[in-house]
Amino acid sequence: MRIAWTIDHDHIAQPGECSRAGRHFGSPDAVLAFRYRVKDADGEVYYEGRCSDDSSFAPLDFAQADAGATDIEYLDPATGRWVAL
């Protein structure tokens, strides 16, 4: 299965910088049913978005290279809690 994901919120873009919000990766027809967030080692959230698979590291791979993020969490719909991969 090919992973698709998008960035819905860019929490680190400064005024005048290009925001990453709205970037989409993978098939435009994919169902992005799983919410994720990527953070740095201090727990600061860098990006939030949606992914087609709740066990994919693809958003983190991008965020590591782009912003130095170190962790990814997915929202567990049953509990409403963020779960780290």
N, C-alpha and C positions, 0 to 999 in steps of 0.2 A: 504494500500500500504506500502510495506517495503522500507525504505529509504536506499539509497546507496550514498556513497560519497568518495572522495579521496583528499589527500593533494598533491598539485602540487609544492608549494613553501614553504619552511620553512625559515622564515626571522630571526629567533632567535637562530638557532643552531650556536654554537661557533666552531672554529677549534678544531678538535679532539672529538667533541660530535657527537652522533648519530642524524642525520637529520630525521625529520618525513616525509620529501618529499617522495612520492611514496607509502605511506600507503594507503590502500584501505579498506573500510568498507562496508559490504553488498554484494549483488549479483554482481558477476563479469560481468554479462550480462546486468546490468542496464544501461540505457542511462543517462549520467551525463551532462545534458544540461544547468545547471545553475551555473554561477560562483559566488563564495562567498569569503569573507575574514573575518577573526576574528582578533579582536584588543583588546588592553588593555584599561584601563580607560583614559590613556593619548593620545589615538589615534594611538599608535604604532601598525603596522600590524605585527601579529605573523605568521599566516598561510594564504595561498590562495589556493583555490582548486575548485572542481566542485562537484555538488550535483544533485540528481535526482528530488529534490523538492525545489522550491524557497521560501518555508515557513518553512523549517525544522531548528530546533535548534540543531540537532545531532552533526554537526561539533563544535558548541560552547560548547556543553556538554563535548565533548572530550577535547577541548582546555582549558576549565575552570579547569578541573582536572589535565591536563598535564602541563599547563604553566601559569595559572591564568588569562586567557583572560576573558573579560567581555562583549564584544559586537560582533554581527555578522551582516554583510551587504551582500546583494545580488546585483549584477549588473543588472540594468534595461536595457534590450537590446533596448528598444524604445528610451531611453534618453541618454544612456551611462553613467548614474550616479549611484553611490552606494546608496542603500536604506537600512536603518537599520530596523531590525525586532523589 
